[in-house]
């Protein structure tokens, strides 16, 4: 049977325990017509030596020289051919119903681009393990539904044709690799939010309650670059909205505050006063 969903899972220097857990959450899907492409982005050992054989022919291990997450995603996209594309990170999980719920809604509503909800789960390092500190639904209302902010690619499913039209992942990007692609696809097809929690995105905190994440650390190490990238992304996101979209988001105070900040930056502050 030809797979109907290609699942892309890039990984670099993975935790064997977390990666096995992520892969098992795919194997446990009630929707079974899929292929999983786990792309090892660099590394000295094959994935089979790190986590063993998953024992499922639908799981494919790929390997590329160290090039970054965007390159790993592009490699996986080229390897697959299914109608739909879905994503998972190497330390997150899907619930067994994730694909069933998303694909049923897409088929019934003739939707090309959909995102469900995810729990954002904070875990604090305790000795050699982690303990859950808190969890909340990752969706931020209009900020997510209209601007695609706080939409993780692990709860996104879309037609392959969208990424073919939008072009490959930007391999020069240091941050917002997923958000960049979501916005490019949103120019082609309006995203649909399905308010059902189907997965969990984990935030791992070190002993000082700081995020133990290489990409997230860029924002604290280089705040000026981070500010510039946020301004660029919000400009692109707001430019996609219709007046109807804007009006629908204004009752949300966070959305209104962000829109006013964006409007002032674009129309009031002189260019020479922007510190980019």
CORTA-V921658 format. One record per residue. N is the residue number from 1. PHI is phi in degrees with one decimal (* if undefined). OMEGA is omega as a letter, one per 20 degrees, with the letter a starting at -180 (NA if undefined). BURIAL is + if it has 16 or more other ideal C-beta (glycine too) atoms within 10 Angstrom, else -. Layout:
n:N phi:PHI omega:OMEGA burial:BURIAL
n:N phi:PHI omega:OMEGA burial:BURIAL
//
This chain:
n:1 phi:* omega:r burial:-
n:2 phi:-73.1 omega:a burial:-
n:3 phi:-59.5 omega:r burial:+
n:4 phi:-98.6 omega:a burial:-
n:5 phi:-135.7 omega:r burial:+
n:6 phi:-99.4 omega:a burial:+
n:7 phi:-107.5 omega:a burial:+
n:8 phi:-105.6 omega:a burial:+
n:9 phi:-132.9 omega:r burial:+
n:10 phi:-81.3 omega:r burial:+
n:11 phi:-149.5 omega:r burial:+
n:12 phi:-144.5 omega:r burial:+
n:13 phi:48.6 omega:a burial:-
n:14 phi:-76.2 omega:r burial:+
n:15 phi:-74.7 omega:a burial:-
n:16 phi:-55.4 omega:a burial:-
n:17 phi:-64.7 omega:a burial:-
n:18 phi:-66.9 omega:a burial:+
n:19 phi:-66.8 omega:r burial:+
n:20 phi:-59.6 omega:a burial:+
n:21 phi:-62.9 omega:r burial:-
n:22 phi:-62.4 omega:a burial:+
n:23 phi:-63.0 omega:r burial:+
n:24 phi:-62.6 omega:r burial:-
n:25 phi:-66.3 omega:r burial:+
n:26 phi:-76.8 omega:r burial:+
n:27 phi:-58.6 omega:a burial:-
n:28 phi:-81.5 omega:a burial:-
n:29 phi:-62.4 omega:r burial:+
n:30 phi:-70.7 omega:r burial:-
n:31 phi:-87.7 omega:a burial:+
n:32 phi:-106.8 omega:a burial:-
n:33 phi:-91.7 omega:a burial:-
n:34 phi:-142.2 omega:r burial:+
n:35 phi:-129.0 omega:r burial:+
n:36 phi:-108.6 omega:r burial:+
n:37 phi:-111.7 omega:r burial:+
n:38 phi:-95.9 omega:a burial:+
n:39 phi:-103.5 omega:r burial:+
n:40 phi:-84.3 omega:a burial:+
n:41 phi:-88.1 omega:a burial:+
n:42 phi:85.9 omega:a burial:-
n:43 phi:119.7 omega:a burial:+
n:44 phi:-91.2 omega:a burial:-
n:45 phi:-124.6 omega:r burial:-
n:46 phi:-62.4 omega:a burial:-
n:47 phi:-61.5 omega:r burial:+
n:48 phi:-63.5 omega:r burial:-
n:49 phi:-77.7 omega:a burial:-
n:50 phi:-83.1 omega:a burial:+
n:51 phi:-123.6 omega:a burial:+
n:52 phi:84.5 omega:r burial:-
n:53 phi:-86.2 omega:a burial:-
n:54 phi:-68.4 omega:r burial:+
n:55 phi:73.7 omega:r burial:-
n:56 phi:-141.9 omega:a burial:-
n:57 phi:-67.1 omega:r burial:-
n:58 phi:-79.1 omega:a burial:-
n:59 phi:-96.2 omega:a burial:+
n:60 phi:-119.0 omega:r burial:+
n:61 phi:-96.1 omega:r burial:+
n:62 phi:-120.1 omega:a burial:+
n:63 phi:-143.4 omega:r burial:-
n:64 phi:-135.7 omega:r burial:+
n:65 phi:-60.8 omega:a burial:-
n:66 phi:-57.8 omega:a burial:-
n:67 phi:-136.5 omega:a burial:-
n:68 phi:108.6 omega:a burial:+
n:69 phi:-60.3 omega:a burial:+
n:70 phi:-61.1 omega:r burial:+
n:71 phi:-64.8 omega:r burial:+
n:72 phi:-63.6 omega:r burial:+
n:73 phi:-64.2 omega:r burial:+
n:74 phi:-61.7 omega:r burial:+
n:75 phi:-62.4 omega:a burial:+
n:76 phi:-67.9 omega:r burial:+
n:77 phi:-58.3 omega:a burial:+
n:78 phi:-66.9 omega:a burial:-
n:79 phi:-78.2 omega:a burial:-
n:80 phi:-97.8 omega:a burial:+
n:81 phi:-152.7 omega:a burial:-
n:82 phi:-69.0 omega:a burial:+
n:83 phi:-66.4 omega:a burial:-
n:84 phi:-113.5 omega:r burial:+
n:85 phi:-126.8 omega:r burial:+
n:86 phi:-134.4 omega:a burial:+
n:87 phi:-137.7 omega:r burial:+
n:88 phi:-151.6 omega:r burial:+
n:89 phi:-89.3 omega:a burial:+
n:90 phi:-76.1 omega:r burial:+
n:91 phi:-126.5 omega:r burial:+
n:92 phi:-114.8 omega:r burial:+
n:93 phi:-139.4 omega:r burial:+
n:94 phi:-99.6 omega:r burial:+
n:95 phi:-79.1 omega:a burial:+
n:96 phi:-55.6 omega:a burial:+
n:97 phi:-91.3 omega:a burial:+
n:98 phi:-51.8 omega:a burial:+
n:99 phi:-66.7 omega:r burial:+
n:100 phi:-58.2 omega:a burial:-
n:101 phi:-64.4 omega:a burial:+
n:102 phi:-66.6 omega:a burial:+
n:103 phi:-69.6 omega:r burial:+
n:104 phi:-62.2 omega:r burial:-
n:105 phi:-65.8 omega:a burial:+
n:106 phi:-67.7 omega:a burial:+
n:107 phi:-68.3 omega:a burial:-
n:108 phi:-67.2 omega:a burial:-
n:109 phi:-102.1 omega:a burial:-
n:110 phi:51.6 omega:a burial:-
n:111 phi:-101.6 omega:r burial:+
n:112 phi:-95.8 omega:a burial:+
n:113 phi:-148.9 omega:a burial:+
n:114 phi:-137.3 omega:r burial:+
n:115 phi:-131.9 omega:r burial:+
n:116 phi:-89.6 omega:r burial:+
n:117 phi:-102.9 omega:r burial:+
n:118 phi:-136.2 omega:r burial:+
n:119 phi:-81.9 omega:r burial:+
n:120 phi:-95.1 omega:a burial:+
n:121 phi:-112.1 omega:r burial:+
n:122 phi:-94.1 omega:a burial:+
n:123 phi:-124.0 omega:r burial:+
n:124 phi:-101.9 omega:r burial:+
n:125 phi:-67.6 omega:r burial:-
n:126 phi:-128.0 omega:a burial:-
n:127 phi:63.4 omega:a burial:-
n:128 phi:-92.2 omega:a burial:-
n:129 phi:-128.6 omega:a burial:-
n:130 phi:-132.2 omega:r burial:+
n:131 phi:-123.7 omega:a burial:-
n:132 phi:-66.4 omega:r burial:-
n:133 phi:-101.7 omega:a burial:-
n:134 phi:-162.7 omega:r burial:-
n:135 phi:-149.8 omega:r burial:+
n:136 phi:-152.9 omega:r burial:-
n:137 phi:-68.8 omega:a burial:-
n:138 phi:-68.7 omega:a burial:+
n:139 phi:-61.8 omega:a burial:+
n:140 phi:-114.1 omega:r burial:+
n:141 phi:65.2 omega:a burial:-
n:142 phi:-59.6 omega:r burial:+
n:143 phi:-61.4 omega:r burial:+
n:144 phi:-88.4 omega:a burial:+
n:145 phi:-69.3 omega:a burial:+
n:146 phi:-102.4 omega:a burial:+
n:147 phi:-101.7 omega:a burial:+
n:148 phi:62.1 omega:r burial:+
n:149 phi:-81.2 omega:a burial:+
n:150 phi:64.4 omega:r burial:+
n:151 phi:-100.2 omega:r burial:+
n:152 phi:-80.3 omega:r burial:+
n:153 phi:-69.9 omega:a burial:+
n:154 phi:-69.3 omega:r burial:+
n:155 phi:-109.5 omega:r burial:+
n:156 phi:-109.6 omega:r burial:+
n:157 phi:-132.2 omega:r burial:+
n:158 phi:-148.8 omega:r burial:+
n:159 phi:-71.5 omega:r burial:+
n:160 phi:-57.4 omega:a burial:+
n:161 phi:-57.6 omega:r burial:-
n:162 phi:-67.0 omega:a burial:+
n:163 phi:-71.3 omega:r burial:+
n:164 phi:-67.5 omega:r burial:-
n:165 phi:-76.7 omega:a burial:-
n:166 phi:-75.1 omega:a burial:+
n:167 phi:96.3 omega:a burial:-
n:168 phi:-68.0 omega:r burial:-
n:169 phi:-60.9 omega:a burial:+
n:170 phi:-79.0 omega:a burial:-
n:171 phi:-77.5 omega:r burial:-
n:172 phi:-92.5 omega:a burial:-
n:173 phi:-74.8 omega:r burial:+
n:174 phi:-92.8 omega:a burial:-
n:175 phi:-137.6 omega:r burial:+
n:176 phi:56.0 omega:r burial:+
n:177 phi:-62.8 omega:a burial:+
n:178 phi:-73.0 omega:a burial:+
n:179 phi:-60.0 omega:r burial:+
n:180 phi:-57.2 omega:a burial:+
n:181 phi:-67.7 omega:r burial:+
n:182 phi:-60.1 omega:r burial:+
n:183 phi:-67.7 omega:r burial:+
n:184 phi:-66.4 omega:r burial:+
n:185 phi:-71.4 omega:r burial:+
n:186 phi:-66.3 omega:r burial:+
n:187 phi:-68.5 omega:a burial:-
n:188 phi:-98.8 omega:a burial:-
n:189 phi:-154.0 omega:a burial:+
n:190 phi:-65.6 omega:r burial:-
n:191 phi:-67.8 omega:r burial:+
n:192 phi:-116.5 omega:r burial:+
n:193 phi:-96.9 omega:r burial:+
n:194 phi:-107.4 omega:a burial:+
n:195 phi:-77.6 omega:r burial:-
n:196 phi:-129.5 omega:r burial:-
n:197 phi:-75.5 omega:a burial:+
n:198 phi:-126.6 omega:a burial:+
n:199 phi:-161.8 omega:r burial:+
n:200 phi:-131.0 omega:r burial:+
n:201 phi:-108.8 omega:a burial:+
n:202 phi:-100.6 omega:r burial:+
n:203 phi:-110.3 omega:a burial:+
n:204 phi:-95.9 omega:a burial:+
n:205 phi:-102.9 omega:r burial:+
n:206 phi:-82.9 omega:a burial:-
n:207 phi:-63.7 omega:r burial:-
n:208 phi:-99.7 omega:a burial:-
n:209 phi:61.8 omega:r burial:-
n:210 phi:-100.6 omega:a burial:-
n:211 phi:-63.9 omega:a burial:-
n:212 phi:-92.7 omega:a burial:+
n:213 phi:-148.6 omega:a burial:-
n:214 phi:-66.9 omega:a burial:-
n:215 phi:-69.7 omega:r burial:-
n:216 phi:-61.4 omega:a burial:-
n:217 phi:-65.0 omega:r burial:-
n:218 phi:-57.6 omega:a burial:+
n:219 phi:-65.9 omega:r burial:+
n:220 phi:-84.5 omega:a burial:-
n:221 phi:-73.6 omega:a burial:-
n:222 phi:-130.1 omega:a burial:-
n:223 phi:-63.6 omega:r burial:-
n:224 phi:-67.2 omega:r burial:-
n:225 phi:-62.9 omega:r burial:-
n:226 phi:-61.7 omega:r burial:+
n:227 phi:-61.7 omega:r burial:-
n:228 phi:-61.7 omega:a burial:-
n:229 phi:-67.3 omega:r burial:+
n:230 phi:-61.4 omega:r burial:-
n:231 phi:-61.5 omega:r burial:+
n:232 phi:-61.7 omega:a burial:-
n:233 phi:-68.4 omega:r burial:+
n:234 phi:-67.5 omega:r burial:+
n:235 phi:-59.8 omega:r burial:-
n:236 phi:-63.0 omega:a burial:+
n:237 phi:-65.9 omega:r burial:+
n:238 phi:-65.4 omega:a burial:+
n:239 phi:-65.1 omega:r burial:-
n:240 phi:-80.8 omega:a burial:-
n:241 phi:-84.6 omega:r burial:+
n:242 phi:-84.0 omega:r burial:-
n:243 phi:-61.8 omega:r burial:-
n:244 phi:-62.8 omega:r burial:-
n:245 phi:-61.4 omega:a burial:+
n:246 phi:-60.0 omega:a burial:-
n:247 phi:-61.7 omega:a burial:-
n:248 phi:-67.4 omega:a burial:-
n:249 phi:-88.4 omega:a burial:+
n:250 phi:-63.1 omega:r burial:-
n:251 phi:-61.6 omega:r burial:-
n:252 phi:-85.2 omega:a burial:+
n:253 phi:-61.4 omega:a burial:-
n:254 phi:-65.9 omega:r burial:-
n:255 phi:-64.3 omega:a burial:+
n:256 phi:-61.8 omega:r burial:-
n:257 phi:-61.2 omega:r burial:-
n:258 phi:-68.5 omega:r burial:+
n:259 phi:-63.8 omega:r burial:+
n:260 phi:-64.0 omega:r burial:-
n:261 phi:-61.6 omega:r burial:-
n:262 phi:-63.3 omega:a burial:+
n:263 phi:-63.4 omega:r burial:-
n:264 phi:-63.0 omega:a burial:-
n:265 phi:-62.7 omega:a burial:-
n:266 phi:-79.8 omega:a burial:-
n:267 phi:-116.9 omega:a burial:-
n:268 phi:-112.1 omega:a burial:-
n:269 phi:-71.0 omega:r burial:-
n:270 phi:-61.0 omega:a burial:-
n:271 phi:-55.3 omega:a burial:-
n:272 phi:-72.1 omega:r burial:-
n:273 phi:-91.1 omega:r burial:-
n:274 phi:-80.1 omega:a burial:-
n:275 phi:-93.8 omega:a burial:-
n:276 phi:-108.7 omega:NA burial:-
//
